[in-house]
Amino acid sequence: MDRIRVVLADDHPLLTMGLELAIEGWDEFEVVGVASNGADVVELCLRLSPDLVVVDMQMPELSGGEAIARIKAALPDTHILVLTTFDDEETVAEAMDAGCDGFLLKAIEQERLRASMLSIANGMSVFDKAAISTMRRRAEADSKSDFTAREREIMRHICNGMTNIEIANELVLRPGTVKNLVSLLLSKTNCVSRAQLARYAIDHHLVD
């Protein structure tokens, strides 16, 4: 079986050297290139078309996010694993927005790293808990931003079991206006009933 061709990118030589030695000791992988900055890893990938890139987020010349975006634009079939020290929301968001296929911290154990690299090289995504929490928070924020305050208020009343007429009286609206707004919410959420809409609102944290 062909070995998985890997490019490494990190501006800490000792870390890169240790990682390269570990990966070369695994039968499934072959390190075909090493870069110490973002610009170099992009150039290496364009020249070598590796199967997998392991990249840090904090690098000179081009950040990890910029490098990932450029590699993905040119080589969409190349898989990219971010291996970094930082798991703050900004770093995770930058990596994910750029199109990485995995996000792990450098403190990871070797065998877990090996398994994660194999999974990513085979088309799966692997993210640590911090990255998953960030994805969940961003998804919730995006969901909330899709709805007006009035729409969320109507969903809250629907969750409380109120009818259109009761909602209209509560919000001082015409019943027909409430009916139209509920129809719009059903369309926006792809729900087919008020009960399903209530479940959607709760699951997406759109109501208190």
N, C-alpha and C positions, 0 to 999 in steps of 0.2 A: 504494500500500500504506500502511496506517495506521502511523504511527510508534509505537515502543515508548515508553510513558509511564513516566518514571523519577522517583522521589523520592530525594533525597540526604540523608544524615544524618551530620553530623560536627561536633564542637565546635571545630574549627579553621577560622575563616572563610576564611583565605587558601587553604587546601587545598581547601575546598569550592568557592571561586570558580574556582580553576584547573580543578578537575574538571568543574564545570558548563560552563565555556567549551569544554573539550575535547569533552564529550559533545554539546553543542549544535552542534558542528562536524561531527558524524557524521550522515549522512542518515537512519539508521535510528531515531534516538532523539529524544525531546523531554523536557526536564526540566520537570516540572509542579509541583515543590515542593522546598523546601530546609528542613531542620530542624537545630537546633544542640544538641538534647538528646533523650533517649530518649522523654520524654513527648510532645514536640511531633511526633516522627516517627510515633508511634502515632496521634495525632489527625489528622495530615495524611493518613495512609493510610486511615483510616476514612472520611474525607471525600472523598478523591479516587480511591480504589480503583486505584492504579497497577498497571502490569504488572510493574515491577521496582523493588526498593528496594536502594540501595547504602548500607550502614550500617557505621559504626565500632563496635568493641566497647567502647571506653572513652568513655562519655558521662555527663554529669550527669543527675540526676533519676531516670532509668531506665537501667540498663546496656544494652548492645547485646543481650545474651542475653534480658533481660526484654522488651525492645521486640520482638525477633524473635518470641518466643513469643506475645505478645499479637496481633501482626499476623497470624501464621499461624492463630491460633485464630479470628480474625474473618474473614480473607480467605485461605483455603487456596489459592486460585489465583494469589495474588500471589507472585512469585519474589523471593528475598532473597539478595543477595550481600554477604558480609562483606568489607570492604576495610579492613585494619588494619595497625598497625605490629608487633603482637605475635603470635608464632607459638608461644608456649609451650604445653605440653600442656593446662594449665588453660583458657586462652583458647579453644583449638581445641575442646576438649570442651564448653565452655559453648555455643559457637556451634552445634555439631552437635546437641547435646541440645535446643537451642531450635528446631531445624528449618530451619537455613539451607540454601540450595541451592548455595552456593559459598563458598569461603574463599580469599582472595588477599591478598598483602602490598602495601602502598602503593608499594613500589619497582618494581612491575610496569611494563613498557613500555606505552605507549598503545595500540599496535596489538594487543597480546595482551589488554589489558583490553577493548578493543572486541570482539574475537572471543569472549572469555569471557562478556561481557554478552549477546551475541547467542545464544550457546549456552544460557545459563541462562534467558533470556527464552523460548526455544523448548523448555523442559522438560528440559534436560540438567543434570547436576551438574558443577561444575568446582572442584577442590580442588588447592592447591599441594602440593609434596612433603612439607612439614612436617605438613600436615593429614592427608595419606594415611598417613604414618608413625604418627601418633597413632591414626588409625582402626584400623590394623593391630595396634598394641600393645593397644588396648582390646578388640578382638575376641579376641585371644589370651588376655587376662586373663579375659574373660567365659567363654571356652570352658573354661579351667582351673577356674574356680569352679563349673562345672556337675558336676564329677566329684570324688568323694571320693579321699583318698590311696590307699585300698585299690583302687579302680577304676583309678586311674592305674598302680598297681603291677602289676595284672593285665594291663593293656594293654602295659606294658613287657615283661613275660614273653612275651606273645603275639608282640610284635615280634621277640623273640629266638627264636621258633619252638618254644616249649615247649608241650606238650600239657596238657590239663586236669589229668591225674594228676600230671604233673611240677610244675605250678603249685601244686597242692594240697600236695604234699610240701614244696615250697619255703616255702610260707606257713603250713604246719601247719593246713590246712583240709581238710574233707571234699571229695572229688571232686564230689559233688552240689552242694555250696555254690559251688564254682568254676564248675560248669556253669551254675548259675542266675545267677551274676554276669556271666558271659560273655553269656548270653541277654539280660540286662538292658542290657548295654552295646551289644549289637547293636540293640536296640530304641531306646535313647536316641540313637544316632548314625545311625539309619536305614541301617545297613549290613546286608548279606545274607550275609557270610562273614567268617571270621577274617582273611583276607588284606586284605579291604576295611577291616576295623576297624583293622588295623595301619597301613594307609596313612592312614586318618583321624587316628589318634593322632600319626603323624609330621607330617602336613600342618598339624595344629593345635597342634603343639609341646606335646603332652601328655606326651611321654616325653623323657628325656634322650638 
